[in-house]
């Protein structure tokens, strides 16, 4: 709510671990259009079951480029140091 996530917001959640699961659920519950960004394509079904509308595989440069500037809010839930410029 602090960042205005709600109906009409295009939200991305980076990573679908424990915190990412909660991010998807909260985003969907607030009415946002939620996209999960993951390195693991198999997590797409899990993300959709939690309320995600779309899935982007971050290791696919075409998918990442197509999504550039698409999001109003990006929640990074990856708990280790990583390069964020691509997001």
Buried (B, 14 or more C-beta within 10 A) or exposed (E): EEEEBBEEBBBBBBBBEEBBBBBBBBBBEBEBBBBBBBEBEEBBEBBBEBBBBBBBBBEEEEBBEEBEEEBBBBBBBBEEEEEEEEB
